[in-house]
Amino acid sequence: MKKKNFGYLAGGLLLGAAGMYAFKYNGEKTRKKNVVKYLDLFRVMNQYVVTKQRHQELAAYFEEKGYRTIAIYGMSHIGQRVIDDLKDSNIEVLYGVDERADRLTYSLPIYKPSDELPQVDAIVVTAYDFDEIAEKLAEKVDFEILRFEDIIFGI
């Protein structure tokens, strides 16, 4: 009986050690991904400030491209600033798109990416994983899908 208990104990210790290793490894990967993500966020927001300091307007970019109605994908920091920036312009932000749509409140409608999205001239993706998001959106919409980072560094 004691050998059986020792076997369970040894097995439990091995499984626990493997679990801790996996937790530590996944935690490290997640931390590294977040460092890159927030560094990119900082770069984009810094460039956004630079464009404002140079008196370059985001609305002018959309007007020049012929976009009059847009949606914002990603209702976090950047998305909210873009909406605020375009508030008193000729560009109308009709809605937002965010995975957390059911938990967010904002002054305009917010849809989940899986919802039917109303027609706009373009959707501006402010979220981090542009390629993955754009691929999914391209399967369901026929309007332009723009990366905010490309816009802000191209003004």
DSSP file (Angstrom, degrees, kcal/mol; ACC not computed):
  #  RESIDUE AA STRUCTURE BP1 BP2  ACC     N-H-->O    O-->H-N    N-H-->O    O-->H-N    TCO  KAPPA ALPHA  PHI   PSI    X-CA   Y-CA   Z-CA
    1    1 A M     >        0   0    0      0, 0.0     4,-2.0     0, 0.0     5,-0.2   0.000 360.0 360.0 360.0 -39.0    0.0    0.0    0.0
    2    2 A K  H  >  +     0   0    0      1,-0.2     4,-2.3     2,-0.2     5,-0.2   0.872 360.0  53.6 -65.9 -36.4    2.8    2.4    0.8
    3    3 A K  H  > S+     0   0    0      2,-0.2     4,-2.2     1,-0.2    -1,-0.2   0.890 107.5  51.7 -64.3 -38.4    4.4    1.8   -2.6
    4    4 A K  H  > S+     0   0    0      2,-0.2     4,-2.1     1,-0.2    -2,-0.2   0.919 110.4  47.6 -64.2 -44.3    1.2    2.7   -4.3
    5    5 A N  H  X S+     0   0    0     -4,-2.0     4,-2.5     1,-0.2    -2,-0.2   0.889 110.6  52.2 -63.3 -39.6    0.9    6.0   -2.3
    6    6 A F  H  X S+     0   0    0     -4,-2.3     4,-3.1     1,-0.2    -1,-0.2   0.892 107.7  52.5 -64.0 -38.6    4.5    6.7   -3.2
    7    7 A G  H  X S+     0   0    0     -4,-2.2     4,-2.7     2,-0.2    -2,-0.2   0.912 110.5  47.1 -61.7 -43.5    3.7    6.2   -6.9
    8    8 A Y  H  X S+     0   0    0     -4,-2.1     4,-2.8     2,-0.2    -2,-0.2   0.907 113.4  49.0 -63.7 -41.5    0.8    8.6   -6.7
    9    9 A L  H  X S+     0   0    0     -4,-2.5     4,-2.5     2,-0.2    -2,-0.2   0.938 113.4  45.6 -63.2 -47.3    3.0   11.1   -4.9
   10   10 A A  H  X S+     0   0    0     -4,-3.1     4,-2.4     2,-0.2    -2,-0.2   0.915 114.6  48.6 -63.1 -43.2    5.8   10.8   -7.4
   11   11 A G  H  X S+     0   0    0     -4,-2.7     4,-2.7    -5,-0.2     5,-0.2   0.911 111.9  49.5 -62.2 -42.8    3.3   11.0  -10.3
   12   12 A G  H  X S+     0   0    0     -4,-2.8     4,-2.6     2,-0.2    -2,-0.2   0.898 110.6  49.9 -63.3 -41.2    1.7   14.0   -8.8
   13   13 A L  H  X S+     0   0    0     -4,-2.5     4,-2.7     2,-0.2    -2,-0.2   0.913 111.8  48.2 -63.7 -42.9    5.0   15.7   -8.3
   14   14 A L  H  X S+     0   0    0     -4,-2.4     4,-2.6     2,-0.2    -2,-0.2   0.927 113.7  46.3 -64.2 -44.8    6.0   15.0  -11.9
   15   15 A L  H  X S+     0   0    0     -4,-2.7     4,-2.6     2,-0.2    -2,-0.2   0.905 113.5  49.9 -63.8 -40.5    2.7   16.3  -13.2
   16   16 A G  H  X S+     0   0    0     -4,-2.6     4,-2.6    -5,-0.2    -2,-0.2   0.914 111.3  48.2 -63.1 -43.1    2.9   19.4  -11.0
   17   17 A A  H  X S+     0   0    0     -4,-2.7     4,-2.4     2,-0.2    -2,-0.2   0.910 112.5  48.6 -64.3 -41.9    6.5   20.1  -12.1
   18   18 A A  H  X S+     0   0    0     -4,-2.6     4,-2.6     2,-0.2    -2,-0.2   0.906 112.1  49.8 -64.2 -40.5    5.4   19.7  -15.8
   19   19 A G  H  X S+     0   0    0     -4,-2.6     4,-2.7     2,-0.2    -2,-0.2   0.914 110.8  48.5 -63.4 -43.1    2.5   22.0  -15.2
   20   20 A M  H  X S+     0   0    0     -4,-2.6     4,-2.9     2,-0.2    -2,-0.2   0.899 111.4  50.3 -64.1 -40.5    4.6   24.6  -13.5
   21   21 A Y  H  X S+     0   0    0     -4,-2.4     4,-3.0     2,-0.2     5,-0.2   0.943 112.7  46.4 -61.9 -47.4    7.1   24.5  -16.4
   22   22 A A  H  X S+     0   0    0     -4,-2.6     4,-3.0     2,-0.2     5,-0.3   0.910 113.4  49.5 -61.6 -42.3    4.3   24.9  -18.9
   23   23 A F  H  X S+     0   0    0     -4,-2.7     4,-2.5     2,-0.2    -2,-0.2   0.925 113.8  45.5 -61.8 -45.6    2.9   27.8  -16.9
   24   24 A K  H  X S+     0   0    0     -4,-2.9     4,-2.3     2,-0.2    -2,-0.2   0.918 114.8  47.5 -65.1 -43.6    6.2   29.5  -16.7
   25   25 A Y  H  X S+     0   0    0     -4,-3.0     4,-2.3     2,-0.2    -2,-0.2   0.939 115.5  44.2 -64.7 -47.5    7.0   28.9  -20.4
   26   26 A N  H  X S+     0   0    0     -4,-3.0     4,-2.5     1,-0.2    -1,-0.2   0.881 112.8  53.0 -65.0 -37.1    3.6   30.2  -21.5
   27   27 A G  H  X S+     0   0    0     -4,-2.5     4,-2.4    -5,-0.3    -1,-0.2   0.900 109.1  49.2 -63.7 -40.1    3.8   33.1  -19.1
   28   28 A E  H  X S+     0   0    0     -4,-2.3     4,-2.4     2,-0.2    -2,-0.2   0.912 111.3  49.0 -64.7 -43.8    7.2   34.1  -20.5
   29   29 A K  H  X S+     0   0    0     -4,-2.3     4,-2.4     1,-0.2    -2,-0.2   0.915 112.2  48.8 -61.4 -43.4    5.9   33.9  -24.1
   30   30 A T  H  X S+     0   0    0     -4,-2.5     4,-2.5     2,-0.2    -2,-0.2   0.909 110.6  50.5 -64.4 -42.4    2.9   36.0  -23.1
   31   31 A R  H  X S+     0   0    0     -4,-2.4     4,-2.2     2,-0.2    -2,-0.2   0.922 111.3  48.3 -62.1 -43.7    5.1   38.6  -21.4
   32   32 A K  H  X S+     0   0    0     -4,-2.4     4,-2.1     2,-0.2    -2,-0.2   0.912 111.6  49.7 -63.6 -41.9    7.3   38.9  -24.4
   33   33 A K  H  X S+     0   0    0     -4,-2.4     4,-2.6     1,-0.2    -1,-0.2   0.910 111.2  49.7 -62.4 -41.7    4.4   39.2  -26.8
   34   34 A N  H  X S+     0   0    0     -4,-2.5     4,-2.9     2,-0.2     5,-0.3   0.870 107.0  54.7 -66.2 -36.4    2.9   42.0  -24.5
   35   35 A V  H  X S+     0   0    0     -4,-2.2     4,-1.9     2,-0.2    -1,-0.2   0.943 112.2  43.6 -61.1 -46.7    6.2   43.8  -24.4
   36   36 A V  H  X S+     0   0    0     -4,-2.1     4,-2.4     2,-0.2    -2,-0.2   0.918 113.8  51.9 -64.1 -43.4    6.3   43.9  -28.2
   37   37 A K  H  X S+     0   0    0     -4,-2.6     4,-2.3     1,-0.2    -2,-0.2   0.933 112.8  43.0 -59.2 -48.6    2.6   44.8  -28.4
   38   38 A Y  H  X S+     0   0    0     -4,-2.9     4,-2.1     2,-0.2    -1,-0.2   0.788 110.9  55.2 -75.2 -25.8    2.9   47.8  -26.0
   39   39 A L  H  X S+     0   0    0     -4,-1.9     4,-2.4    -5,-0.3    -1,-0.2   0.913 110.1  47.1 -66.9 -42.6    6.1   49.0  -27.6
   40   40 A D  H  X S+     0   0    0     -4,-2.4     4,-2.6     2,-0.2    -2,-0.2   0.911 110.5  52.5 -62.7 -42.7    4.2   49.1  -30.9
   41   41 A L  H  X S+     0   0    0     -4,-2.3     4,-2.6     1,-0.2     5,-0.2   0.920 109.8  49.0 -58.7 -43.9    1.4   50.9  -29.2
   42   42 A F  H  X S+     0   0    0     -4,-2.1     4,-2.7     2,-0.2    -2,-0.2   0.927 110.6  50.3 -61.3 -45.8    3.8   53.5  -27.9
   43   43 A R  H  X S+     0   0    0     -4,-2.4     4,-2.3     1,-0.2    -2,-0.2   0.923 113.1  46.0 -59.0 -45.6    5.4   53.9  -31.4
   44   44 A V  H  X S+     0   0    0     -4,-2.6     4,-2.2     2,-0.2    -1,-0.2   0.926 114.5  46.4 -65.7 -45.6    2.0   54.5  -33.0
   45   45 A M  H  X S+     0   0    0     -4,-2.6     4,-2.2    -5,-0.2    -1,-0.2   0.873 110.9  53.4 -66.7 -35.5    0.8   56.9  -30.3
   46   46 A N  H  X S+     0   0    0     -4,-2.7     4,-2.3    -5,-0.2    -1,-0.2   0.934 110.2  47.2 -62.1 -45.0    4.0   58.8  -30.5
   47   47 A Q  H  X S+     0   0    0     -4,-2.3     4,-2.5     1,-0.2    -2,-0.2   0.864 108.1  56.4 -64.7 -35.1    3.7   59.2  -34.2
   48   48 A Y  H  X S+     0   0    0     -4,-2.2     4,-1.8     2,-0.2    -1,-0.2   0.921 108.4  47.2 -60.7 -44.2    0.1   60.2  -33.7
   49   49 A V  H  X S+     0   0    0     -4,-2.2     4,-2.7     2,-0.2    -2,-0.2   0.905 109.4  54.3 -63.7 -42.0    1.3   63.0  -31.4
   50   50 A V  H  X S+     0   0    0     -4,-2.3     4,-1.8     1,-0.2    -2,-0.2   0.923 107.4  49.9 -58.8 -45.0    4.0   64.0  -34.0
   51   51 A T  H  <>S+     0   0    0     -4,-2.5     5,-2.9     1,-0.2    -1,-0.2   0.890 111.5  49.0 -63.2 -37.6    1.3   64.4  -36.7
   52   52 A K  H ><5S+     0   0    0     -4,-1.8     3,-1.5     1,-0.2    -1,-0.2   0.905 109.0  52.2 -66.7 -40.6   -0.8   66.6  -34.4
   53   53 A Q  H 3<5S+     0   0    0     -4,-2.7    -1,-0.2     1,-0.3    -2,-0.2   0.820 109.1  50.4 -64.6 -29.6    2.2   68.7  -33.5
   54   54 A R  T 3<5S-     0   0    0     -4,-1.8    -1,-0.3    -5,-0.2    -2,-0.2   0.372 116.2-118.7 -87.2   4.2    2.8   69.2  -37.2
   55   55 A H  T < 5 +     0   0    0     -3,-1.5     2,-0.5     1,-0.2    -3,-0.2   0.816  62.0 151.2  60.5  33.8   -0.8   70.2  -37.6
   56   56 A Q      < -     0   0    0     -5,-2.9     2,-0.4    -6,-0.2    -1,-0.2  -0.845  36.7-141.1 -94.5 129.6   -1.5   67.3  -40.0
   57   57 A E     >  -     0   0    0     -2,-0.5     4,-1.1     1,-0.1     3,-0.2  -0.764  15.0-149.8-102.5 135.4   -5.1   66.1  -39.7
   58   58 A L  H  > S+     0   0    0     -2,-0.4     4,-1.6     1,-0.2     3,-0.4   0.879 101.0  59.3 -61.9 -40.2   -6.3   62.6  -39.8
   59   59 A A  H  > S+     0   0    0      1,-0.2     4,-2.6     2,-0.2    -1,-0.2   0.868  98.8  58.3 -58.8 -37.6   -9.6   63.8  -41.4
   60   60 A A  H  > S+     0   0    0      1,-0.2     4,-2.6     2,-0.2    -1,-0.2   0.875 102.4  54.6 -62.0 -37.1   -7.6   65.2  -44.3
   61   61 A Y  H  X S+     0   0    0     -4,-1.1     4,-1.7    -3,-0.4    -1,-0.2   0.953 111.3  43.4 -59.8 -50.1   -6.2   61.8  -45.1
   62   62 A F  H  X>S+     0   0    0     -4,-1.6     5,-2.6     1,-0.2     4,-0.6   0.897 114.0  50.6 -65.5 -40.0   -9.6   60.2  -45.3
   63   63 A E  H ><5S+     0   0    0     -4,-2.6     3,-1.0     1,-0.2    -1,-0.2   0.917 108.9  52.0 -62.6 -42.9  -11.0   63.1  -47.3
   64   64 A E  H 3<5S+     0   0    0     -4,-2.6    -1,-0.2     1,-0.3    -2,-0.2   0.851 111.1  47.4 -61.6 -35.4   -8.1   62.8  -49.8
   65   65 A K  H 3<5S-     0   0    0     -4,-1.7    -1,-0.3    -5,-0.2    -2,-0.2   0.529 118.1-112.7 -84.3  -6.8   -8.7   59.1  -50.2
   66   66 A G  T <<5 +     0   0    0     -3,-1.0     2,-0.5    -4,-0.6    -3,-0.2   0.644  67.2 144.4  85.0  15.3  -12.5   59.7  -50.7
   67   67 A Y      < +     0   0    0     -5,-2.6    -1,-0.3    -6,-0.2    -2,-0.1  -0.778  12.7 161.1 -89.2 125.1  -13.6   58.0  -47.5
   68   68 A R        +     0   0    0     -2,-0.5    24,-3.0     1,-0.3     2,-0.4   0.695  66.4  39.8-111.4 -32.4  -16.6   59.7  -45.9
   69   69 A T  E     +a   92   0A   0     22,-0.2    52,-1.8    24,-0.1    53,-1.2  -0.978  69.9 169.4-122.3 132.3  -17.9   57.0  -43.6
   70   70 A I  E     -ab  93 122A   0     22,-2.5    24,-2.5    -2,-0.4    25,-0.6  -0.909  23.5-145.3-135.5 163.8  -15.7   54.7  -41.6
   71   71 A A  E     -ab  95 123A   0     51,-1.7    53,-3.1    -2,-0.3     2,-0.5  -0.911  18.6-134.2-121.8 155.7  -15.8   52.1  -38.8
   72   72 A I  E     -ab  96 124A   0     23,-1.9    25,-2.6    -2,-0.3     2,-0.7  -0.955   9.1-157.2-114.3 121.7  -13.1   51.6  -36.2
   73   73 A Y  E    S+ab  97 125A   0     51,-3.0    53,-3.1    -2,-0.5    54,-0.9  -0.885  74.4  38.5 -97.6 117.4  -12.0   48.1  -35.3
   74   74 A G        -     0   0    0     23,-3.2     5,-0.2    -2,-0.7    24,-0.2   0.613  63.5-158.6 106.6  97.0  -10.5   48.1  -31.8
   75   75 A M        +     0   0    0      4,-0.2    23,-0.1    22,-0.1    -1,-0.1  -0.028  59.5  99.1 -98.7  31.2  -12.2   50.3  -29.3
   76   76 A S  S  > S-     0   0    0      4,-0.0     4,-2.5     3,-0.0     5,-0.3   0.123  96.7 -44.1 -93.0-146.7   -9.4   50.6  -26.8
   77   77 A H  H  > S+     0   0    0      1,-0.2     4,-1.9     2,-0.2     5,-0.2   0.907 137.0  38.6 -53.6 -56.2   -6.9   53.6  -26.5
   78   78 A I  H  > S+     0   0    0      1,-0.2     4,-2.5     2,-0.2     5,-0.2   0.939 115.2  52.7 -66.0 -47.0   -6.2   54.2  -30.2
   79   79 A G  H  > S+     0   0    0      1,-0.2     4,-2.2    -5,-0.2    -1,-0.2   0.901 110.2  48.3 -55.7 -43.5   -9.7   53.6  -31.4
   80   80 A Q  H  X S+     0   0    0     -4,-2.5     4,-2.4     1,-0.2    -1,-0.2   0.891 111.1  50.4 -65.8 -39.1  -11.2   56.0  -28.9
   81   81 A R  H  X S+     0   0    0     -4,-1.9     4,-2.6    -5,-0.3    -2,-0.2   0.894 109.3  51.2 -66.6 -38.7   -8.6   58.7  -29.8
   82   82 A V  H  X S+     0   0    0     -4,-2.5     4,-2.0     2,-0.2    -2,-0.2   0.933 110.7  48.4 -63.5 -45.3   -9.4   58.3  -33.5
   83   83 A I  H  X S+     0   0    0     -4,-2.2     4,-0.6    -5,-0.2    -2,-0.2   0.936 113.7  46.7 -60.3 -46.4  -13.1   58.7  -32.9
   84   84 A D  H >< S+     0   0    0     -4,-2.4     3,-0.8     1,-0.2     4,-0.4   0.898 111.0  53.0 -61.2 -40.7  -12.5   61.8  -30.8
   85   85 A D  H 3< S+     0   0    0     -4,-2.6     3,-0.3     1,-0.2    -1,-0.2   0.848 113.1  42.7 -64.6 -35.2  -10.2   63.3  -33.4
   86   86 A L  H >< S+     0   0    0     -4,-2.0     3,-1.7     1,-0.2     5,-0.2   0.451  85.3 101.6 -91.6  -0.6  -12.7   62.9  -36.2
   87   87 A K  T << S+     0   0    0     -3,-0.8    -1,-0.2    -4,-0.6    -2,-0.1   0.867  88.3  35.3 -54.7 -44.9  -15.7   64.1  -34.1
   88   88 A D  T 3  S+     0   0    0     -4,-0.4    -1,-0.3    -3,-0.3     2,-0.2  -0.116 105.9  90.8-104.3  36.6  -15.8   67.7  -35.6
   89   89 A S  S <  S-     0   0    0     -3,-1.7    -3,-0.1     2,-0.4   -29,-0.0  -0.580  89.9-101.5-119.2-177.9  -14.8   66.7  -39.1
   90   90 A N  S    S+     0   0    0     -2,-0.2     2,-0.5     2,-0.1    -3,-0.1   0.463  95.0  95.7 -83.0  -2.4  -16.5   65.7  -42.4
   91   91 A I        -     0   0    0     -5,-0.2     2,-0.6   -22,-0.1    -2,-0.4  -0.798  66.4-151.2 -93.4 126.6  -15.6   62.1  -41.7
   92   92 A E  E     -a   69   0A   0    -24,-3.0   -22,-2.5    -2,-0.5     2,-0.8  -0.867   4.4-154.3-104.0 119.5  -18.4   60.2  -40.0
   93   93 A V  E     -a   70   0A   0     -2,-0.6   -22,-0.2   -24,-0.2     3,-0.1  -0.825  14.8-176.9 -88.2 111.3  -17.5   57.2  -37.8
   94   94 A L  E     -     0   0A   0    -24,-2.5     2,-0.3    -2,-0.8   -23,-0.2   0.825  55.6 -21.6 -83.5 -32.4  -20.6   55.1  -37.9
   95   95 A Y  E     -a   71   0A   0    -25,-0.6   -23,-1.9    13,-0.1     2,-0.3  -0.986  55.0-118.3-166.2 169.5  -19.7   52.3  -35.5
   96   96 A G  E     -ac  72 110A   0     13,-2.7    15,-2.9    -2,-0.3     2,-0.4  -0.791  16.3-149.2-113.8 161.3  -17.0   50.4  -33.7
   97   97 A V  E     +ac  73 111A   0    -25,-2.6   -23,-3.2    -2,-0.3     2,-0.3  -1.000  28.2 150.5-131.5 131.0  -16.0   46.8  -33.9
   98   98 A D    >   -     0   0    0     13,-2.7     3,-1.7    -2,-0.4     4,-0.1  -0.965  51.2-127.7-160.5 141.9  -14.5   44.9  -30.9
   99   99 A E  T 3  S+     0   0    0     -2,-0.3     3,-0.4     1,-0.3    -1,-0.1   0.802 114.5  53.3 -57.7 -28.9  -14.5   41.4  -29.6
  100  100 A R  T >>  +     0   0    0      1,-0.2     3,-2.6     2,-0.1     4,-0.6   0.049  69.9 129.5 -95.0  25.1  -15.6   42.8  -26.2
  101  101 A A  G X4  +     0   0    0     -3,-1.7     3,-0.9     1,-0.3    -1,-0.2   0.817  68.2  56.8 -52.8 -36.6  -18.6   44.6  -27.8
  102  102 A D  G 34 S+     0   0    0     -3,-0.4    -1,-0.3     1,-0.2    -2,-0.1   0.625 111.1  44.0 -73.0 -10.8  -21.1   43.2  -25.2
  103  103 A R  G <4 S+     0   0    0     -3,-2.6     2,-0.3     2,-0.0    -1,-0.2   0.388 100.8  84.0-111.0   1.0  -19.0   44.7  -22.4
  104  104 A L    <<  -     0   0    0     -3,-0.9     2,-0.4    -4,-0.6     6,-0.1  -0.808  53.3-164.8-109.5 145.7  -18.3   48.1  -23.8
  105  105 A T        +     0   0    0     -2,-0.3     2,-0.3     4,-0.1    -3,-0.0  -0.997  23.2 151.0-124.7 135.5  -20.4   51.3  -23.8
  106  106 A Y        -     0   0    0     -2,-0.4     4,-0.1     2,-0.2   -10,-0.0  -0.931  58.5 -94.3-152.8 172.1  -19.6   54.1  -26.1
  107  107 A S  S    S+     0   0    0     -2,-0.3    -2,-0.0     2,-0.1     0, 0.0   0.443 107.2  44.7 -77.3   1.7  -21.5   56.9  -27.8
  108  108 A L  S    S-     0   0    0      1,-0.0    -2,-0.2     0, 0.0   -13,-0.1  -0.938 102.0 -78.5-138.2 163.1  -21.8   54.9  -31.0
  109  109 A P        -     0   0    0      0, 0.0   -13,-2.7     0, 0.0     2,-0.5  -0.285  40.1-156.2 -62.3 145.1  -22.9   51.3  -31.8
  110  110 A I  E     -c   96   0A   0    -15,-0.2     2,-0.3    -6,-0.1   -13,-0.2  -0.991   9.4-166.9-126.1 124.9  -20.2   48.6  -31.2
  111  111 A Y  E     -c   97   0A   0    -15,-2.9   -13,-2.7    -2,-0.5   -10,-0.1  -0.735  22.4-118.5-106.7 155.1  -20.4   45.3  -33.1
  112  112 A K    >   -     0   0    0     -2,-0.3     3,-1.7   -15,-0.2   -13,-0.2  -0.609  33.6-113.0 -80.6 153.3  -18.6   42.1  -32.6
  113  113 A P  T 3  S+     0   0    0      0, 0.0     4,-0.1     0, 0.0    -1,-0.1   0.792 118.2  57.8 -58.4 -26.7  -16.5   41.0  -35.5
  114  114 A S  T 3  S+     0   0    0      2,-0.1     3,-0.1   -15,-0.0   -15,-0.0   0.629  90.7  94.2 -79.6 -13.2  -18.9   38.0  -36.0
  115  115 A D  S <  S-     0   0    0     -3,-1.7     2,-0.5     1,-0.1    -4,-0.1  -0.264  94.2 -91.0 -72.9 163.4  -21.9   40.4  -36.4
  116  116 A E        -     0   0    0      1,-0.0    -1,-0.1    25,-0.0    -2,-0.1  -0.672  47.7-143.7 -71.4 123.6  -23.2   41.6  -39.7
  117  117 A L        -     0   0    0     -2,-0.5     3,-0.1    23,-0.2   -20,-0.0  -0.820  11.2-121.4-100.1 126.5  -21.3   44.9  -40.3
  118  118 A P        -     0   0    0      0, 0.0     2,-0.1     0, 0.0   -24,-0.1  -0.220  40.9 -87.5 -61.5 153.9  -23.1   47.8  -41.9
  119  119 A Q        +     0   0    0      2,-0.0     2,-0.3    22,-0.0   -49,-0.0  -0.386  55.8 160.3 -65.7 133.8  -21.6   49.3  -45.1
  120  120 A V        -     0   0    0     -2,-0.1   -50,-0.2    -3,-0.1    24,-0.1  -0.897  51.1-110.7-140.5 169.8  -18.9   52.0  -44.8
  121  121 A D  S    S-     0   0    0    -52,-1.8    23,-1.3    -2,-0.3     2,-0.3   0.861  96.3  -8.9 -71.4 -35.2  -16.3   53.3  -47.1
  122  122 A A  E     -bd  70 144A   0    -53,-1.2   -51,-1.7    21,-0.2     2,-0.5  -0.991  56.0-136.7-158.7 154.6  -13.5   51.8  -44.9
  123  123 A I  E     -bd  71 145A   0     21,-2.7    23,-3.0    -2,-0.3     2,-0.6  -0.985  21.0-148.6-116.2 128.6  -12.8   50.1  -41.7
  124  124 A V  E     -bd  72 146A   0    -53,-3.1   -51,-3.0    -2,-0.5     2,-0.7  -0.864   7.4-149.1-101.6 117.9   -9.8   51.3  -39.8
  125  125 A V  E     +bd  73 147A   0     21,-3.5    23,-2.4    -2,-0.6    24,-0.4  -0.775  25.8 166.1 -91.2 113.6   -8.1   48.6  -37.7
  126  126 A T        +     0   0    0    -53,-3.1   -52,-0.2    -2,-0.7   -48,-0.2   0.501  46.3 104.8-100.6  -8.1   -6.4   50.0  -34.6
  127  127 A A  S    S-     0   0    0    -54,-0.9     3,-0.3     1,-0.1    21,-0.1  -0.270  79.1-115.7 -74.6 162.9   -6.0   46.7  -32.9
  128  128 A Y  S    S+     0   0    0      1,-0.2     2,-1.7     2,-0.1     3,-0.2   0.870 101.6  61.5 -70.1 -43.6   -2.6   45.0  -32.8
  129  129 A D     >  +     0   0    0      1,-0.2     4,-2.2     2,-0.1    -1,-0.2  -0.429  61.3 158.7 -88.9  63.7   -3.1   41.8  -34.8
  130  130 A F  H  >  +     0   0    0     -2,-1.7     4,-3.7    -3,-0.3     5,-0.3   0.899  66.8  52.6 -56.4 -49.6   -3.9   43.5  -38.1
  131  131 A D  H  > S+     0   0    0     -3,-0.2     4,-2.0     1,-0.2    -1,-0.2   0.916 113.4  43.3 -58.1 -46.5   -3.1   40.6  -40.5
  132  132 A E  H  > S+     0   0    0      2,-0.2     4,-1.8     1,-0.2    -1,-0.2   0.914 117.7  46.0 -64.2 -43.8   -5.3   38.1  -38.7
  133  133 A I  H  X S+     0   0    0     -4,-2.2     4,-2.7     1,-0.2    -2,-0.2   0.929 112.2  50.1 -65.7 -46.6   -8.1   40.6  -38.3
  134  134 A A  H  X S+     0   0    0     -4,-3.7     4,-2.6     1,-0.2    -1,-0.2   0.878 108.2  53.7 -62.3 -38.2   -7.9   41.8  -41.9
  135  135 A E  H  X S+     0   0    0     -4,-2.0     4,-0.8    -5,-0.3    -1,-0.2   0.924 112.2  43.9 -62.2 -44.7   -8.0   38.2  -43.2
  136  136 A K  H >< S+     0   0    0     -4,-1.8     3,-0.6     1,-0.2     4,-0.4   0.907 115.0  48.6 -67.5 -42.2  -11.2   37.5  -41.2
  137  137 A L  H >X S+     0   0    0     -4,-2.7     4,-2.1     1,-0.2     3,-1.8   0.888 103.1  61.3 -65.4 -38.6  -12.8   40.8  -42.2
  138  138 A A  H 3< S+     0   0    0     -4,-2.6    -1,-0.2     1,-0.3    -2,-0.2   0.769  98.0  59.5 -61.2 -25.5  -12.0   40.3  -45.9
  139  139 A E  T << S+     0   0    0     -4,-0.8    -1,-0.3    -3,-0.6    -2,-0.2   0.694 118.4  27.4 -74.1 -18.5  -14.1   37.1  -45.9
  140  140 A K  T <4 S+     0   0    0     -3,-1.8     2,-0.3    -4,-0.4    -2,-0.2   0.587 114.1  53.9-123.7 -12.5  -17.2   39.0  -44.8
  141  141 A V     <  -     0   0    0     -4,-2.1    -1,-0.1     2,-0.1     4,-0.1  -0.894  51.5-156.5-125.7 156.6  -17.0   42.7  -46.0
  142  142 A D        +     0   0    0     -2,-0.3     2,-0.2     2,-0.1    -4,-0.1   0.146  66.1  93.4-115.5  19.1  -16.4   44.3  -49.4
  143  143 A F  S    S-     0   0    0      1,-0.1   -21,-0.2   -21,-0.0   -22,-0.1  -0.656  87.3 -73.1-107.3 169.2  -15.1   47.7  -48.2
  144  144 A E  E     -d  122   0A   0    -23,-1.3   -21,-2.7    -2,-0.2     2,-0.5  -0.246  36.7-153.4 -62.0 141.6  -11.5   48.8  -47.6
  145  145 A I  E     -d  123   0A   0    -23,-0.2     2,-0.4    -3,-0.1   -21,-0.2  -0.973  18.7-170.7-118.4 115.0   -9.7   47.5  -44.6
  146  146 A L  E     -d  124   0A   0    -23,-3.0   -21,-3.5    -2,-0.5     2,-0.6  -0.850  22.2-133.8-114.5 141.5   -7.0   49.9  -43.4
  147  147 A R  E  >  -d  125   0A   0     -2,-0.4     4,-1.8   -23,-0.2     3,-0.4  -0.826  13.1-147.8 -90.1 122.1   -4.2   49.6  -40.8
  148  148 A F  H  > S+     0   0    0    -23,-2.4     4,-2.9    -2,-0.6     5,-0.3   0.888  97.6  59.0 -57.1 -40.4   -4.1   52.6  -38.6
  149  149 A E  H  > S+     0   0    0    -24,-0.4     4,-2.0     1,-0.2    -1,-0.2   0.896 105.3  48.9 -56.7 -42.0   -0.4   52.3  -38.2
  150  150 A D  H  > S+     0   0    0     -3,-0.4     4,-0.8     2,-0.2    -1,-0.2   0.884 112.5  49.1 -65.2 -38.1    0.1   52.6  -42.0
  151  151 A I  H >X S+     0   0    0     -4,-1.8     4,-0.9     2,-0.2     3,-0.7   0.960 112.5  45.2 -64.2 -51.8   -2.2   55.7  -42.0
  152  152 A I  H 3< S+     0   0    0     -4,-2.9     3,-0.3     1,-0.3    -2,-0.2   0.829 116.2  45.3 -68.9 -32.4   -0.5   57.5  -39.2
  153  153 A F  H 3< S+     0   0    0     -4,-2.0    -1,-0.3    -5,-0.3    -2,-0.2   0.604 113.3  53.2 -83.2 -10.8    3.1   56.8  -40.5
  154  154 A G  H <<        0   0    0     -4,-0.8    -2,-0.2    -3,-0.7    -1,-0.2   0.521 360.0 360.0 -99.9  -6.7    2.0   57.8  -44.0
  155  155 A I     <        0   0    0     -4,-0.9    -1,-0.2    -3,-0.3    -2,-0.1   0.503 360.0 360.0 -73.0 360.0    0.5   61.2  -43.3
